[in-house]
């Protein structure tokens, strides 16, 4: 009887451990302008960010439910003191590409900081640019 109880407890513990997935940090952000995330060009709007695996983030466009995968190049260690709220770093860079008579600003996603996690480096901008921070909201 005792042996059956020990086996039952061991099986239950194993099932809990193998079936439990670690909670991944998530946050939503509102983009006031169209932006580029990795290879994707996305419209302005509200997006949910979550870590998918060891090399990608999932972006979910809240208005349509569409999901996109973007690769990050490396993890960024939390600063000291750590970020209290989710943040994105966006690089704004001037561009004459649409036409040589009109100057536009492109917004490129550079870093993602989710609550309770290291940061994610998406893109490194070389040359003249300005960095902007967008604050987000935690998703529970």
C-alpha positions as CSV (number, residue, x, y, z in Angstrom):
1,X,0.0,0.0,0.0
2,X,2.8,2.4,0.9
3,X,4.6,1.6,-2.3
4,X,1.5,2.4,-4.3
5,X,1.1,5.7,-2.6
6,X,4.8,6.6,-3.3
7,X,4.4,5.7,-6.9
8,X,1.2,7.7,-7.2
9,X,2.8,10.8,-5.7
10,X,5.9,10.4,-8.0
11,X,3.7,10.0,-11.1
12,X,1.6,13.1,-10.1
13,X,4.7,15.2,-9.5
14,X,6.2,14.1,-12.8
15,X,3.0,15.0,-14.6
16,X,2.9,18.4,-13.0
17,X,6.5,19.2,-13.8
18,X,6.5,18.1,-17.4
19,X,3.1,19.6,-18.2
20,X,3.8,22.9,-16.5
21,X,5.1,25.6,-18.9
22,X,7.0,28.5,-17.5
23,X,5.0,31.8,-17.6
24,X,6.3,34.1,-20.2
25,X,6.2,37.9,-19.7
26,X,3.7,39.8,-21.9
27,X,2.9,43.4,-22.4
28,X,0.8,45.6,-24.8
29,X,2.0,48.8,-26.5
30,X,0.4,51.5,-28.5
31,X,2.4,52.6,-31.6
32,X,1.4,56.1,-32.7
33,X,3.2,55.6,-36.1
34,X,3.7,52.8,-38.6
35,X,6.9,51.0,-37.7
36,X,9.4,48.3,-38.8
37,X,10.0,45.3,-36.6
38,X,12.7,43.0,-38.0
39,X,11.7,42.5,-41.7
40,X,8.1,43.4,-41.1
41,X,6.5,46.8,-41.8
42,X,3.5,47.2,-39.5
43,X,0.7,49.8,-39.2
44,X,0.2,51.9,-36.1
45,X,-1.9,50.4,-33.5
46,X,-1.9,48.3,-30.4
47,X,0.3,45.2,-30.2
48,X,0.9,42.5,-27.6
49,X,4.5,41.3,-27.2
50,X,5.4,37.9,-25.7
51,X,8.5,35.7,-25.9
52,X,7.8,32.7,-28.1
53,X,11.1,30.8,-27.8
54,X,14.8,31.4,-27.4
55,X,15.1,33.3,-30.6
56,X,11.7,34.9,-31.4
57,X,9.1,37.3,-30.0
58,X,5.4,37.1,-31.0
59,X,3.6,40.3,-31.9
60,X,-0.1,40.2,-31.9
61,X,-2.0,43.0,-33.5
62,X,-4.8,43.5,-31.1
63,X,-7.4,45.0,-33.6
64,X,-7.1,42.0,-36.0
65,X,-5.7,39.2,-33.9
66,X,-2.9,38.6,-36.5
67,X,0.3,37.3,-35.1
68,X,3.8,37.9,-36.3
69,X,7.1,36.4,-35.4
70,X,10.2,38.6,-35.1
71,X,13.7,37.4,-34.4
72,X,15.9,39.0,-31.8
73,X,19.6,39.1,-32.2
74,X,20.5,38.8,-28.5
75,X,19.3,39.1,-24.9
76,X,20.0,42.3,-23.0
77,X,20.7,42.0,-19.2
78,X,18.4,43.9,-16.9
79,X,19.8,47.3,-15.8
80,X,20.3,48.1,-12.2
81,X,17.7,49.0,-10.9
82,X,15.6,46.8,-13.2
83,X,12.8,48.2,-15.4
84,X,9.5,48.4,-13.4
85,X,7.2,48.6,-16.4
86,X,7.4,47.2,-20.0
87,X,9.2,49.5,-22.4
88,X,10.1,49.6,-26.1
89,X,13.0,51.5,-27.6
90,X,12.2,52.9,-31.1
91,X,14.8,54.4,-33.4
92,X,13.6,57.3,-35.5
93,X,15.6,57.9,-38.6
94,X,15.1,60.3,-41.6
95,X,14.5,58.8,-45.0
96,X,14.3,60.3,-48.5
97,X,13.5,56.9,-50.0
98,X,9.8,57.5,-51.1
99,X,10.9,60.4,-53.2
100,X,13.8,62.8,-53.2
101,X,11.4,65.7,-52.7
102,X,9.8,64.5,-49.5
103,X,11.5,63.8,-46.1
104,X,9.8,61.1,-44.0
105,X,10.7,59.6,-40.6
106,X,10.9,55.8,-40.3
107,X,10.4,54.2,-36.9
108,X,12.4,51.0,-36.3
109,X,11.9,48.7,-33.3
110,X,15.3,48.4,-31.5
111,X,14.7,46.9,-28.0
112,X,11.9,45.2,-26.1
113,X,11.8,45.1,-22.3
114,X,9.1,42.9,-20.8
115,X,8.3,42.8,-17.1
116,X,10.5,40.4,-15.1
117,X,12.7,39.4,-18.0
118,X,15.9,40.4,-19.7
119,X,15.6,42.7,-22.7
120,X,15.6,41.7,-26.4
121,X,17.7,43.4,-29.0
122,X,15.8,43.5,-32.3
123,X,17.9,45.9,-34.4
124,X,21.0,48.1,-34.0
125,X,20.7,51.4,-35.9
126,X,23.9,52.8,-37.4
127,X,24.2,56.4,-38.3
128,X,22.2,59.4,-37.2
129,X,19.0,58.6,-35.4
130,X,17.0,59.5,-32.3
131,X,15.8,56.9,-29.8
132,X,12.4,57.1,-28.3
133,X,10.8,55.1,-25.5
134,X,7.3,53.8,-25.5
135,X,5.8,52.6,-22.2
136,X,3.5,49.6,-22.2
137,X,1.0,47.8,-19.9
138,X,1.6,44.4,-18.3
139,X,-0.6,41.6,-19.4
140,X,-1.6,39.2,-16.7
